[in-house]
Amino acid sequence: MDKFDPGRELINELSIAARRAGTAIAAILGDAGRESARELVDLAHEGRELVAGTLRARADELRRR
């Protein structure tokens, strides 16, 4: 096993490259996922504000009647 094996070295290099690429892809997807989650939270908050505003307006209208 002391003999130089170019095939094994190539397999090791490809394995290392694949792990690095996988890590980079996971980081990109993780960042995108976090950004999407923040946007969803923002949208949900805006939706709650719109519903609350609508309910307040409706309550004001009913009080005026």
Secondary structure, 3 states (H helix, E strand, C coil): CCCCCHHHHHHHHHHHHHHHHHHHHHHHHHHHHHHHHHHHHHHHHHHHHHHHHHHHHHHHHHHHC
